[in-house]
Amino acid sequence: MASGRTWVSATQSLPDYQPMNPDYAAAQLLQLQAALAQAEQAEQVAEQALAQARALRAECSHRYHNAVVGARTQVLAQYGLDSHVVALVGLTRKSDRRRPTRRQAPAQ
């Protein structure tokens, strides 16, 4: 089966093509074909813009994450592992960590 573009080209080559409905006239088909091509091009431009925006967001997200991790490291380095400031920024102080306990062997 032929595509829409082939049908439009075929109607252009028919000298006696006069449809009863003017919506199907060769000139109308050409206008619709041009509108479709323009819409497809606009869609491609929008998709490229979206891809660029997503790439920028991902880059900013990575930079933000790395900055937060670096700031956390700086707080630990500046104030120490057991400082109250460490707890204020949402980290666990060294003295608040659970001590490891020995496991009991299963009774046999």
C-alpha distances in whole Angstrom, upper triangle without the diagonal:
4,7,10,12,10,10,14,14,13,15,18,18,19,23,23,20,23,21,24,23,24,22,19,21,19,22,22,18,20,22,20,18,22,23,20,21,24,24,22,25,28,26,27,30,31,30,32,35,35,35,38,39,39,40,43,44,44,46,49,49,50,52,54,54,56,58,59,60,62,64,64,66,68,69,70,72,74,75,75,73,76,76,76,73,71,71,70,67,66,67,69,72,74,76,74,72,73,75,74,76,76,75,77,76,75,78,79
4,7,8,6,7,10,11,10,13,15,15,16,20,21,18,21,19,22,22,22,20,17,18,16,19,19,15,16,19,17,15,18,20,17,18,22,22,20,22,25,24,25,28,29,28,30,33,33,33,36,38,38,39,42,43,43,45,47,48,49,51,53,53,55,57,58,59,61,63,64,65,67,69,70,71,73,74,75,73,76,76,75,73,70,70,70,66,65,66,69,72,74,77,74,72,73,76,75,77,77,76,78,78,77,80,80
4,5,5,6,9,10,11,13,15,16,17,21,22,19,21,19,22,21,21,19,16,17,15,18,17,13,14,16,14,12,15,16,14,14,18,18,16,19,21,21,21,24,25,25,27,29,30,30,33,34,34,36,39,39,40,42,44,44,46,48,49,50,52,54,55,56,58,60,61,62,64,65,67,68,70,71,72,70,73,73,72,69,67,67,67,63,62,63,66,69,71,74,71,70,71,73,72,74,75,74,76,76,75,78,79
4,5,5,6,9,10,11,13,15,16,19,20,16,18,17,19,18,18,15,12,14,12,14,13,9,11,13,11,8,12,13,11,12,16,16,15,17,20,19,20,23,24,24,26,29,29,30,32,34,34,36,38,39,40,42,44,44,46,48,49,50,52,54,55,56,58,60,61,62,64,65,67,68,70,71,72,71,73,73,72,69,67,67,66,63,62,63,66,70,71,74,72,70,71,74,73,75,76,75,77,78,77,80,81
4,5,5,6,9,10,11,13,15,18,19,17,19,18,21,20,19,16,14,14,12,13,13,9,9,12,11,7,10,13,11,11,14,15,14,16,19,19,19,22,24,24,25,28,29,29,32,33,34,35,38,39,40,42,44,44,46,48,49,50,52,54,55,56,58,59,61,62,64,65,67,68,70,71,72,71,73,73,72,70,68,68,67,63,63,64,67,70,72,75,73,71,72,75,74,76,78,76,79,79,78,82,82
4,5,5,6,9,10,11,13,16,18,15,18,17,21,20,19,18,15,15,12,15,15,11,11,15,14,11,14,16,14,14,18,19,18,20,23,23,23,26,27,27,29,31,32,32,35,37,37,38,41,42,43,45,47,47,49,51,52,53,55,57,58,59,61,63,64,65,67,68,70,71,73,74,75,74,76,76,76,73,71,71,70,67,66,67,70,73,75,78,75,74,75,77,76,79,80,78,81,81,80,83,84
4,5,5,6,9,10,11,14,15,12,15,14,17,16,16,15,11,12,10,13,13,9,10,14,13,11,14,16,15,15,19,20,19,21,24,24,25,27,29,29,31,33,34,34,37,38,39,40,43,44,45,47,49,49,51,53,54,55,57,59,60,61,63,64,66,67,69,70,72,73,75,76,77,75,78,78,77,74,72,72,71,68,67,68,71,75,76,79,77,75,76,79,78,80,81,80,82,82,81,85,85
4,5,5,6,9,10,13,14,11,13,13,17,16,14,13,10,10,7,9,10,6,7,10,10,8,11,13,13,13,16,18,18,19,22,22,23,26,27,28,29,32,33,34,36,37,38,40,42,43,44,46,48,48,50,52,53,54,56,58,59,60,62,64,65,67,68,70,71,72,74,75,76,75,78,77,76,74,72,72,71,67,67,68,71,74,76,79,77,75,77,79,79,81,82,81,83,83,83,86,87
4,5,5,7,9,12,14,12,15,15,19,19,17,16,13,12,9,11,12,10,9,13,13,11,13,16,15,15,18,20,19,21,24,24,25,27,29,29,31,33,34,35,37,39,40,41,43,44,45,47,49,50,51,53,55,56,57,59,60,62,63,65,66,68,69,71,72,74,75,77,77,76,79,79,78,75,73,74,73,69,69,70,73,76,78,81,79,77,78,81,80,82,84,82,85,85,84,88,88
4,5,5,7,10,12,10,13,14,17,18,17,16,13,12,9,12,14,11,11,15,15,13,16,19,18,18,21,23,22,24,27,27,28,30,32,32,34,36,37,38,40,42,43,44,46,47,48,50,52,53,54,56,58,59,60,62,63,65,66,68,69,71,72,74,75,77,78,80,80,79,82,82,81,78,76,76,75,72,71,72,75,79,80,83,81,79,81,83,82,85,86,84,87,87,86,89,90
4,5,5,8,9,7,10,10,14,14,13,13,10,8,6,9,11,9,10,13,14,13,15,18,18,18,21,23,23,24,27,28,28,31,32,33,35,37,38,39,41,42,43,45,47,48,49,51,53,54,55,57,58,60,61,63,64,66,67,69,70,72,73,75,76,78,79,81,81,80,83,82,82,79,77,77,76,73,72,73,76,79,81,84,82,80,82,84,84,86,87,86,88,88,87,91,91
4,6,7,10,8,11,13,16,16,15,15,12,10,6,8,11,9,9,13,14,13,14,17,18,18,20,22,23,24,26,28,28,30,32,33,34,36,38,39,40,42,43,45,46,48,49,51,52,54,55,57,58,60,61,63,64,66,67,69,70,72,73,75,76,78,79,81,81,80,83,82,82,79,77,77,76,73,72,74,77,80,82,85,83,81,83,85,85,87,88,87,89,90,89,92,93
4,6,9,9,12,14,18,19,17,18,15,13,10,12,15,13,13,16,17,16,18,21,21,21,24,26,25,27,29,30,31,33,35,36,37,39,40,41,43,45,46,47,49,51,52,53,55,56,58,59,61,62,64,65,67,68,70,71,73,74,76,77,79,80,81,83,84,83,86,85,85,82,80,80,79,76,75,76,79,83,84,87,85,84,85,87,87,89,90,89,91,91,91,94,95
4,6,5,9,11,15,16,16,17,13,11,9,12,15,13,14,17,18,18,20,22,23,23,26,27,28,29,32,33,33,35,37,38,39,41,43,44,45,47,48,50,52,53,54,56,58,59,60,62,63,64,66,68,69,71,72,74,75,77,78,80,81,82,84,85,86,85,88,87,87,84,82,82,81,78,77,78,81,85,86,89,87,85,87,89,89,91,92,91,93,93,92,95,96
4,6,9,12,15,17,16,18,15,12,10,13,15,15,15,18,20,20,21,24,25,25,27,29,30,31,33,35,36,37,39,40,42,44,45,46,48,49,51,52,54,55,56,58,60,61,63,64,66,67,69,70,72,73,74,76,77,79,80,82,84,85,86,88,89,88,90,90,89,86,84,85,83,80,79,81,84,87,89,92,90,88,90,92,92,94,95,94,96,96,96,99,99
4,6,9,12,15,14,16,14,11,11,14,16,16,17,19,21,21,23,25,26,27,29,31,31,33,35,36,37,39,41,42,43,45,46,48,49,51,52,54,56,57,58,60,61,62,64,66,67,68,70,72,73,75,76,78,79,81,82,83,85,87,88,89,90,89,92,91,90,87,86,86,84,81,80,82,85,88,90,93,91,89,91,93,93,95,96,95,97,97,96,99,100
4,6,10,12,11,13,10,8,8,11,13,12,14,17,17,18,20,22,23,24,26,27,28,30,32,33,34,36,38,39,40,42,43,45,47,48,49,51,53,54,55,57,58,59,61,63,64,65,67,69,70,71,73,74,76,78,79,80,82,83,85,86,87,86,88,88,87,84,82,82,81,78,77,79,81,85,87,90,87,86,87,90,89,91,93,91,94,94,93,96,97
4,7,9,8,11,9,7,8,11,12,13,15,17,17,18,21,22,23,25,27,28,29,31,32,33,35,37,38,39,41,43,44,45,47,48,50,51,53,54,56,58,59,60,62,63,64,66,68,69,70,72,74,75,76,78,79,81,82,84,85,86,87,86,88,88,87,84,82,82,81,78,77,79,82,85,87,90,87,86,87,90,90,92,93,92,94,94,93,97,97
4,5,6,8,6,6,9,11,11,12,14,16,16,18,20,21,22,24,26,26,27,30,31,32,34,36,37,38,40,41,42,44,46,47,48,50,52,52,54,56,57,58,60,62,63,64,66,67,68,70,72,73,74,76,78,79,80,82,83,84,85,84,86,86,85,82,80,80,78,76,75,77,79,83,85,88,85,84,85,88,87,89,91,89,91,92,91,94,94
4,6,9,8,9,12,14,13,14,17,18,18,20,22,23,24,26,28,28,30,32,33,34,36,38,38,39,42,43,44,46,48,48,49,52,53,54,55,58,59,59,62,63,64,65,68,69,70,71,73,74,75,78,79,80,82,84,85,86,87,85,87,87,85,83,81,81,79,76,76,78,80,84,86,88,86,85,86,89,88,90,92,90,92,93,92,95,95
4,5,6,7,11,12,11,12,15,16,15,18,20,20,21,23,25,25,27,29,30,30,33,35,35,36,39,40,40,42,45,45,46,48,50,50,52,54,55,56,58,60,61,62,64,65,66,68,70,71,72,74,76,76,78,80,81,82,83,82,84,83,82,79,78,77,76,73,72,74,77,80,83,85,82,81,82,85,85,87,89,87,89,90,89,92,93
4,5,5,9,9,8,10,13,13,13,16,17,17,19,21,22,23,25,27,28,29,31,33,33,35,37,38,39,41,43,43,45,47,48,49,51,53,54,55,57,59,59,61,63,64,65,67,69,69,71,73,74,75,77,79,80,81,82,81,83,82,81,78,77,76,75,72,71,73,76,80,82,84,82,81,82,85,85,87,89,87,90,90,89,92,93
4,6,9,9,6,8,11,11,10,13,15,15,16,18,20,20,22,24,25,25,28,29,30,31,34,35,35,37,39,40,41,43,45,45,47,49,50,51,53,55,56,57,59,60,61,63,65,66,67,69,71,72,73,75,76,77,78,77,79,78,77,74,73,73,71,68,67,69,72,76,78,81,78,77,78,81,81,83,85,84,86,86,86,89,90
4,6,8,6,6,10,11,10,12,15,15,15,18,20,20,21,24,25,26,28,30,30,31,34,35,36,38,40,41,42,44,45,46,48,50,51,52,54,56,56,58,60,61,62,64,66,67,68,70,71,72,74,76,77,78,79,78,80,79,78,76,74,74,72,69,68,70,73,77,79,81,79,78,79,82,81,84,85,84,86,86,85,88,89
4,5,5,6,9,10,11,12,14,15,16,18,20,21,23,24,26,27,29,30,31,33,35,36,37,39,41,42,43,45,47,47,49,51,52,53,55,57,58,59,61,63,64,65,67,68,70,72,73,74,76,77,78,80,81,80,82,81,80,77,76,76,74,71,71,72,75,79,81,84,81,80,81,84,84,86,88,86,89,89,88,91,92
4,5,5,6,9,10,10,12,14,15,16,18,20,21,23,24,26,27,29,30,31,33,35,36,37,39,41,42,44,45,46,48,50,51,52,54,56,57,58,60,61,63,64,66,67,69,70,72,73,75,76,77,79,80,79,81,80,80,77,75,75,74,71,70,72,75,78,80,83,81,79,81,84,83,85,87,86,88,88,88,91,92
4,5,5,6,9,10,11,12,14,15,17,18,20,21,23,24,26,27,29,30,32,33,35,36,38,39,41,42,44,45,47,48,49,51,53,54,55,57,59,60,61,63,64,66,67,69,70,72,74,75,76,77,78,78,80,79,78,75,74,74,72,69,69,71,74,77,79,82,80,79,80,83,83,85,87,86,88,89,88,91,92
4,5,5,6,9,10,11,12,14,15,16,18,20,21,22,24,26,27,28,30,32,33,35,36,37,39,41,42,43,45,47,48,49,51,52,53,55,57,58,59,61,63,64,65,67,68,69,71,73,74,75,76,76,78,77,76,73,71,71,70,67,66,68,71,75,77,79,77,76,78,80,80,83,84,83,86,86,86,89,90
4,5,5,6,9,10,10,12,14,15,16,18,20,21,23,24,26,27,29,30,31,33,35,36,37,39,41,42,43,45,46,47,49,51,52,53,55,57,58,59,61,62,64,66,67,68,70,71,73,74,75,74,76,76,75,72,70,70,69,66,65,67,70,73,75,78,76,74,76,79,78,81,82,81,83,84,83,86,87
4,5,5,6,9,10,11,12,14,15,17,18,20,21,23,24,26,27,29,30,32,33,35,36,38,39,40,42,44,45,46,48,50,51,52,54,55,57,58,60,61,63,65,66,67,69,70,71,73,74,73,76,75,74,71,70,70,68,65,65,66,69,73,75,78,75,74,76,78,78,81,82,81,84,84,84,87,88
4,5,5,6,9,10,11,12,14,15,16,18,20,21,22,24,26,27,28,30,32,33,34,36,37,39,41,42,43,45,47,48,49,51,53,54,55,57,58,59,61,63,64,65,67,69,70,71,72,72,74,73,72,69,68,68,66,63,63,64,68,71,73,76,74,73,74,77,77,79,81,80,83,83,83,86,87
4,5,5,6,9,10,10,12,14,15,16,18,20,21,22,24,26,27,28,30,31,33,35,36,37,39,40,42,43,45,46,47,49,51,52,53,55,57,58,59,61,62,63,65,67,68,69,70,69,72,71,70,67,65,65,64,61,60,62,65,68,71,73,71,70,71,74,74,77,78,77,80,80,80,83,84
4,5,5,6,9,10,11,12,14,15,17,19,20,21,23,24,26,27,29,30,31,33,35,36,37,39,41,42,44,45,46,48,50,51,52,54,55,57,58,60,61,63,64,66,67,68,69,69,71,70,69,67,65,65,64,60,60,62,65,68,70,73,70,69,71,74,73,76,77,76,79,79,79,82,83
4,5,5,6,9,10,11,12,14,15,17,18,20,21,23,24,26,27,29,30,32,33,35,36,38,39,40,42,44,45,46,48,49,51,53,54,55,57,59,60,61,63,64,65,67,68,67,70,69,68,65,64,64,62,59,59,61,64,67,69,72,70,69,70,73,73,76,77,76,79,80,79,83,84
4,5,5,6,9,10,10,12,14,15,16,18,20,21,22,24,26,27,28,30,31,33,34,36,37,38,41,42,43,44,46,48,49,51,52,53,55,57,58,59,61,62,63,65,66,65,68,67,66,63,61,61,60,57,56,58,61,65,67,70,67,66,68,71,71,73,75,74,77,78,77,81,82
4,5,5,6,9,10,10,12,14,15,16,18,20,21,22,24,25,27,29,30,31,33,35,36,37,39,41,41,43,45,46,47,49,51,52,53,55,57,58,60,61,62,64,65,64,66,65,64,62,60,60,59,55,55,57,60,63,65,68,66,64,66,69,69,71,73,72,74,75,74,78,79
4,5,5,6,9,10,11,12,14,15,17,18,20,21,23,24,26,27,29,30,32,33,35,36,38,39,40,42,44,45,46,48,50,51,53,54,55,57,59,60,61,63,64,63,65,65,64,61,59,60,58,55,55,56,59,63,64,67,65,64,66,68,68,71,72,71,74,75,75,78,79
4,5,5,6,9,10,11,12,14,15,17,18,20,21,22,24,26,27,28,30,32,33,34,36,38,39,40,42,43,45,47,48,49,51,53,54,55,57,58,59,61,62,61,64,63,62,59,58,58,56,53,53,55,58,61,63,66,64,63,65,68,68,70,72,71,74,75,75,78,80
4,5,5,6,9,10,10,12,14,15,16,18,20,21,22,24,26,27,28,30,31,32,34,36,37,38,40,42,43,45,46,47,49,51,52,53,55,56,57,59,60,59,62,61,60,57,55,56,54,51,50,52,55,59,61,64,61,60,62,65,65,67,69,68,71,72,72,75,77
4,5,5,6,9,10,10,12,14,15,16,18,20,21,23,24,26,27,29,30,31,33,35,36,37,39,40,42,43,45,46,48,49,51,52,54,55,56,58,59,58,61,60,59,56,55,55,53,50,50,51,54,58,59,62,60,59,61,63,63,66,67,66,69,70,70,73,74
4,5,5,6,9,10,11,12,14,15,17,18,20,21,23,24,26,27,29,30,32,33,35,36,38,39,41,42,44,45,47,48,49,51,53,54,55,57,58,57,60,59,58,55,54,54,53,49,49,51,54,57,59,62,60,59,61,63,63,66,68,67,70,71,71,74,75
4,5,5,6,9,10,11,12,14,15,16,18,20,21,22,24,26,27,28,30,32,33,34,36,37,39,40,42,43,45,47,48,49,51,52,53,55,56,55,58,57,56,53,52,52,50,47,47,49,52,55,57,60,58,57,59,62,62,65,66,66,69,70,70,73,75
4,5,5,6,9,10,10,12,14,15,16,18,20,21,22,24,25,26,28,30,31,32,34,36,37,39,40,41,43,45,46,47,49,51,52,53,54,53,56,55,54,51,50,50,49,45,45,46,50,53,55,58,56,55,56,59,59,62,63,63,66,66,66,70,71
4,5,5,6,9,10,11,12,14,15,17,18,20,21,23,24,25,27,29,30,31,33,35,36,38,39,40,42,44,45,46,48,49,51,52,53,52,55,54,54,51,49,50,48,45,45,46,49,52,54,57,55,54,56,58,58,61,63,62,65,66,66,69,71
4,5,5,6,9,10,11,12,14,15,17,18,20,21,23,24,26,27,28,30,32,33,35,36,37,39,41,42,43,45,47,48,49,51,52,51,54,53,52,49,48,48,47,44,44,45,48,51,53,56,54,53,55,58,58,61,63,62,66,66,67,70,72
4,5,5,6,9,10,10,12,14,15,16,18,20,21,22,24,26,26,28,30,31,32,34,36,37,39,40,42,43,45,46,47,49,50,49,52,51,50,47,45,46,44,41,41,42,46,49,51,54,52,51,53,56,56,59,61,60,63,64,64,68,69
4,5,5,6,9,10,10,12,14,15,16,18,20,21,23,24,25,27,29,30,31,33,34,36,37,39,40,42,44,45,46,48,49,48,50,50,49,46,44,45,43,40,40,41,44,47,49,52,50,49,51,54,53,56,58,57,60,61,61,65,66
4,5,5,6,9,10,11,12,14,15,17,18,20,21,23,24,26,27,29,30,32,33,35,36,38,39,41,42,43,45,46,47,47,49,49,48,45,44,44,43,40,39,41,44,47,49,52,50,49,51,53,53,56,58,58,61,62,62,66,67
4,5,5,6,9,10,11,12,14,15,16,18,20,21,22,24,26,27,28,30,31,33,34,36,37,39,41,42,43,45,46,45,48,47,46,43,42,42,41,37,38,39,42,45,47,50,49,48,50,53,53,56,58,57,61,62,62,66,67
4,5,5,6,9,10,10,12,14,15,16,18,20,21,22,24,25,27,28,30,31,33,35,36,37,39,40,41,43,44,43,46,45,44,41,40,40,39,35,35,37,40,43,45,48,46,45,47,50,50,53,55,54,58,59,59,62,64
4,5,5,6,9,10,11,12,14,15,17,18,20,21,23,24,26,27,29,30,32,33,35,36,38,39,40,42,43,42,45,44,44,41,39,40,39,35,35,36,39,42,44,47,45,44,46,48,48,51,53,53,56,57,57,61,62
4,5,5,6,9,10,11,12,14,15,17,18,20,21,22,24,26,27,28,30,32,33,35,36,37,38,40,41,41,44,43,43,40,38,39,38,34,34,35,38,41,43,46,45,44,46,49,49,52,54,54,57,58,59,62,64
4,5,5,6,9,10,10,12,14,15,16,18,20,21,22,24,26,27,28,30,31,33,35,36,37,38,40,39,42,41,40,37,36,36,35,31,31,33,36,39,41,44,43,42,44,47,47,50,52,52,56,57,57,61,63
4,5,5,6,9,10,10,12,14,15,16,18,20,21,22,24,25,27,29,30,31,33,34,36,37,38,37,40,39,39,36,34,35,33,30,30,31,34,37,39,42,40,39,41,44,44,47,49,49,52,53,54,57,59
4,5,5,6,9,10,11,12,14,15,17,18,20,21,23,24,26,27,29,30,32,33,34,36,37,36,39,39,39,35,34,35,34,30,30,31,34,37,38,42,40,39,41,44,44,47,49,49,52,53,54,58,59
4,5,5,6,8,10,11,12,14,15,16,18,20,21,22,24,26,27,28,30,31,32,34,35,35,38,37,37,34,32,33,32,28,28,30,33,36,37,41,39,38,41,43,44,47,49,50,53,54,55,59,61
4,5,5,6,9,10,10,12,14,15,16,18,20,21,22,24,25,27,29,30,31,33,34,33,36,35,34,31,30,30,29,25,26,27,30,33,35,38,37,36,38,41,41,45,47,47,50,52,52,56,58
4,5,5,6,9,10,10,12,14,15,17,18,20,21,23,24,26,27,29,30,32,32,31,34,34,34,31,29,30,29,25,25,26,29,32,33,37,35,34,36,39,39,42,44,44,48,49,50,53,55
4,5,5,6,9,10,11,12,14,16,16,18,20,21,22,24,26,27,28,30,31,31,34,33,33,30,28,29,29,25,25,26,29,31,33,37,35,34,37,39,39,43,45,45,49,50,51,55,57
4,5,5,6,9,10,10,12,14,15,16,18,20,21,22,24,25,26,28,29,29,32,31,31,27,26,27,26,22,23,24,27,30,32,35,34,33,36,38,39,42,45,45,49,50,51,55,57
4,5,5,6,9,10,11,12,14,15,17,18,20,21,23,24,25,27,28,27,30,29,29,26,24,25,24,20,20,21,25,27,29,32,31,30,33,35,36,39,42,42,45,47,48,52,54
4,5,5,6,9,10,11,12,14,15,17,18,20,21,22,24,26,26,26,29,28,28,26,23,25,24,20,20,21,24,26,28,31,30,29,32,34,34,38,40,40,44,45,47,50,52
4,5,5,6,9,10,10,12,14,15,16,18,20,21,22,24,25,25,28,27,27,24,23,24,23,20,20,21,24,26,28,31,30,30,32,35,36,39,41,42,46,47,49,53,55
4,5,5,6,9,10,10,12,14,15,16,19,20,21,22,23,23,26,25,25,22,20,21,20,16,17,18,22,24,26,29,28,28,31,33,34,38,40,41,45,46,48,51,54
4,5,5,6,9,10,11,12,14,15,17,18,20,21,22,21,24,23,23,20,18,20,19,15,15,16,19,22,23,27,25,25,27,30,31,34,37,37,41,43,44,48,50
4,5,5,6,9,10,11,12,14,15,16,18,20,20,20,23,23,24,21,18,20,20,16,17,16,20,22,23,27,26,25,28,30,31,34,37,38,41,43,45,48,51
4,5,5,6,9,10,10,12,14,15,16,18,19,19,22,21,22,18,17,19,18,14,16,16,19,21,23,26,26,25,28,31,32,35,38,39,43,45,47,50,53
4,5,5,6,9,10,11,12,14,15,16,17,17,20,19,19,16,14,16,15,11,12,12,16,18,20,23,22,22,25,28,29,33,35,37,40,42,44,47,50
4,5,5,6,9,10,11,12,14,16,16,15,18,18,19,16,13,15,16,12,12,12,15,16,18,21,21,20,23,25,26,30,33,34,38,40,41,45,47
4,5,5,6,9,10,10,12,14,15,15,18,18,19,16,14,17,17,13,14,14,16,18,19,22,22,22,25,27,28,32,35,36,40,42,44,47,50
4,5,5,6,9,10,10,12,13,14,17,15,16,13,11,14,13,10,12,12,15,16,18,21,21,21,25,27,28,32,35,37,40,43,45,48,51
4,5,5,6,9,10,11,11,11,14,13,14,11,9,11,11,8,9,8,11,13,14,18,17,17,21,23,25,28,31,33,37,39,41,44,47
4,5,5,6,9,10,10,10,13,13,15,13,10,13,14,11,13,11,13,13,14,18,18,18,21,23,24,28,31,33,36,39,41,44,47
4,5,5,6,8,10,11,14,13,15,12,10,14,14,12,14,12,15,15,16,19,20,20,24,25,27,31,34,36,39,42,44,47,50
4,5,5,6,8,9,11,9,11,8,7,10,10,8,11,10,12,12,14,16,17,18,21,23,25,29,32,34,38,41,43,46,49
4,6,6,5,6,9,8,11,9,7,10,12,10,12,9,10,10,11,14,15,15,19,20,22,26,29,31,35,37,40,43,46
4,6,6,8,11,10,13,11,10,14,15,13,15,13,14,13,13,16,18,18,22,22,24,28,31,33,37,39,42,45,48
4,6,9,11,10,12,10,10,14,14,13,15,14,15,14,15,17,19,20,23,24,27,30,33,36,39,42,45,48,51
4,7,8,6,8,7,7,11,11,11,14,12,13,11,12,14,16,17,21,22,25,28,31,34,37,40,43,46,49
4,6,6,9,9,8,11,13,13,14,12,12,9,9,11,14,15,18,19,21,25,28,31,34,37,40,42,46
4,6,9,9,7,10,12,12,12,9,8,6,6,9,10,11,14,15,18,21,25,27,31,33,36,39,42
4,7,9,7,9,11,12,13,10,8,5,5,6,8,10,13,15,18,21,24,27,30,33,36,38,42
4,5,5,7,9,11,12,10,10,7,8,9,11,13,16,18,21,24,28,30,33,37,39,42,45
4,5,5,6,9,10,10,9,7,10,10,11,14,17,19,22,25,29,31,34,38,40,42,46
4,5,5,6,9,9,10,9,12,13,13,16,19,21,24,28,31,33,37,40,42,44,48
4,5,6,7,5,7,6,9,11,11,13,16,19,21,25,28,30,34,37,39,42,45
4,5,5,5,6,6,10,11,9,12,15,18,21,24,27,29,32,36,37,40,43
4,5,7,9,10,13,14,13,15,19,22,25,28,31,33,36,39,41,44,47
4,6,9,10,14,16,14,16,19,22,25,28,31,33,36,39,41,44,47
4,7,9,13,14,12,13,17,20,22,25,29,30,33,36,37,41,44
4,6,9,12,10,11,14,17,19,22,26,27,31,33,35,38,41
4,6,8,6,7,10,13,16,19,22,24,27,30,32,35,38
4,5,5,7,10,13,16,19,22,24,28,31,33,36,39
4,5,6,9,10,13,16,20,22,25,28,31,34,37
4,6,8,9,13,15,19,22,24,28,30,33,36
4,6,9,12,15,19,21,24,27,29,32,35
4,6,9,12,16,18,21,24,26,29,32
4,6,9,13,14,17,21,23,25,29
4,6,10,13,16,19,21,24,27
4,7,9,13,16,18,21,24
4,6,9,12,15,18,21
4,6,9,12,15,18
4,6,9,12,15
4,6,8,12
4,6,9
4,6
4
